[in-house]
Amino acid sequence: MSAQKPTLLQVVKAVLGAMVGVQSERQRQQDFTASSPLPYIVVGIIFTLLFVATLLLVVSWVLS
């Protein structure tokens, strides 16, 4: 069984679903059968940095 390479949209959906905590069992199984975890890690780090930057900007804006 060869794992298919996920598209960028599939990776983004999987990462956002995991960050929010709402992901179907079927989607989770598909993510774990992917050929490499690297795309998920990279997108996860990018979204985490964007989330932290957004929080910092909002707090800075509110406190100014």
Order of alpha helices (4+ residues) and beta strands (2+ residues): alpha-alpha-alpha
